[in-house]
Amino acid sequence: MIVPIRCFTCGKLIADKWEEFAKRVKDGESPAKVLDELGITRYCCRRMFLSHVELIDEILRYEEARRKAAEEH
């Protein structure tokens, strides 16, 4: 998981709240409600949570494919 440590705009610490946010949203809670309860009220910080895309899993898949191709040659 690669989550920004701080909000890009205001600098508020946000990484410590990511796991709880992700778990609760995955369990079906409303993202807006979860952010409110976590105290994430600034729209710039909310953007960080709502627009985050977990790309590391995608990157690792390409790395595994590259290693396999290298082993075959």
Residue pairs with C-beta under 8 A, 6 or more apart in sequence:
1 18
1 54
1 56
2 54
2 55
2 56
3 14
3 15
3 18
3 52
4 14
4 15
4 48
4 52
5 13
5 14
5 15
6 12
6 13
6 14
6 15
7 14
7 42
7 44
7 45
7 48
8 44
8 48
9 44
9 45
9 47
10 42
10 44
10 45
12 42
12 45
14 40
14 45
14 48
14 49
17 38
17 39
17 40
17 49
18 49
18 52
20 34
20 38
21 31
21 34
21 35
21 38
21 40
21 49
24 34
25 31
25 34
31 49
31 50
35 41
35 46
35 49
40 46
40 49
